[in-house]
């Protein structure tokens, strides 16, 4: 006992000392930023250096800390926020627009539709408003800021008039609410990565940027989603009313239910409708100008802009970004692990304009992960302040980032992404090597399920061929009759099959009926069609990976086997290719076929909770197996021309119905689960 105590105590002392140093560093950096913000504009270099290195120092100090408590994190965050309130936005002037918008909303009922430049030369109520008007950037454009922010701007104006301290206090309070929510959502150590980050404090309070408001509303919605979907939708609607980019997370509403979706839509329509009914718009015209023309500190977009004409580059960037976002949403296993930081990161990667304060969208949600790149971005993006205007460098345009600063950002971010990728690969390799086999099935009790409808010319031979194979134990052969009007049942009975009737049409319905009729001792299910296309001799080899404990689900792949000429139509082959490519794109698992010939362990099938009753049966099984991390393998399966006419591929209607259902099931499993 004495030896254990003597070892643990120094570790605790070191951890506690490291935490104290981190707290001191965070306070010192914030104080330094406060002092430098009040100095001359020529202090941009030391200011940026302190902001970048301070963010790095705090990140390193917290990253492996285990000694923080929620009370400590919030208490230190409160101190840092109070210190930051006394800063000055030396290198930013957006807050003039916020004050102006707040005043305009109060006196006229809407800040939209009229550019600040229209007030030049006109009498204003006080000198503070005149100075505010002089400071507004892009005064020829009406405001672009959403209605949620406008309400906050007006409250800040009522509280403090034209003094930016009102905005600082409001933004600081909202950010502290976000810190409080983070402490409910993740560990204190992870929450501190955001709460104590110098970049967060600088952009939210010193530079007076409202982007953290959107993050706070989104996180509130996520925390409320499970028990209060209506409120969750309300917060998601308000978030989109703060920053339209919040719409990138709206697919998450599908996982919360229709009430959350309806609430979000109604909220957004209401807060925009308040202004739209006045006939002066709601800022969309100025937003369009920003999207079409603004270019500042781009990342991935810079390459597209070099390769393509500007308008095409912007459209391409938007389409690529949307595609990546949808794939990320589709790969989301649950709301709790949604890759929100990655979604917003994809937006910034292809955005024509990337400002440092946009990280306020990402950093709160990055605390839930172990990714380094978002916090490396907090070190890199302050370098974007090194522009021609801030450097007073006539060789650079006002909003042109110095090439060395831009290159340094790219290098830092690439290094962080590589670090994250290498860590991911190491963890994946360790996980794969640690994978253990299931308990082998010593005595295979196989139930062969054959859905059939009007297969009298083939079903008897199929049943006899199955029974004649070299099985370790005789299989139970179940023909699930799906409403046949010919002699299918008689032929199957004569060949020795068990008959279960499912009069309600549907491939999945027949399979479910067959499963329900299987003997209780069944531990493997083998599915195949009754039209003679599948090869019964391949049944025993197909189940071998299951009996060996090497797989949970085995697909007999027609793409890997030999197909008789005419066995598969072009629509079938294209549909298989498209569906399997979507599965790979969304869930990262490569497959080559959705064919009916497959074998699965009974315990695994039970966990999948199969529900589809028609054409989506096979893809539902494979997608659910992927989602539950089942081990799936494929074996080459030969495929013969079927006997008779297919109910699916033999008609245009069947092809369309099957294709639509398969795509629907993929979409349902991707976005609604």
Secondary structure by P-SEA (a helix, b strand, c coil): caaaaaaaaaaaaaaaaaaaaaaaaaaaaaaaaaaaaaccccaaaaaaaaaaaaaaaaaaaccccccccaaaaaaaaaaaaaaacccccccccaaaaaaaaaaaaaacccccccccccccccccccaaaaaaaaacccccccccccaaaaaaaaaaaaaccccaaaaaaaaaaaaaaaaaaaaacccaaaaaaccccaaaaaaccccccccaaaaaaaaaaaaaccccaaaaaaaaaaaaaacccccccccccccccaaaaaaaaaaaaaaaaaccccccccaaaaaaaaacccccccccaaaaaaaccaaaaaaaaaaaaaaaaaaaaaacccccccaaaaaaaaaaaccccccccccccccccccccccaaaaaaaacccccccccccccccccccccccaaaaaaaaaaaaaaaaaaaaaaaaaaaaaaaaccccccccccbbbbbbbbccccccaaaaaaaaaacccccccbbbbbccccccaaaaaaaaabbbbbbbccccaaaaaaaaaaaccccccbbbbbbcccccccccccccccccccccccbbbbccccbbbccccccaaaaaaaaaaaaaaaaacccccccccccccccaaaaaaacccccccaaaaaaaaaaaaaccbbbbcbbbbccccccccccccaaaaaaaaaaaaaaaaaaaccc
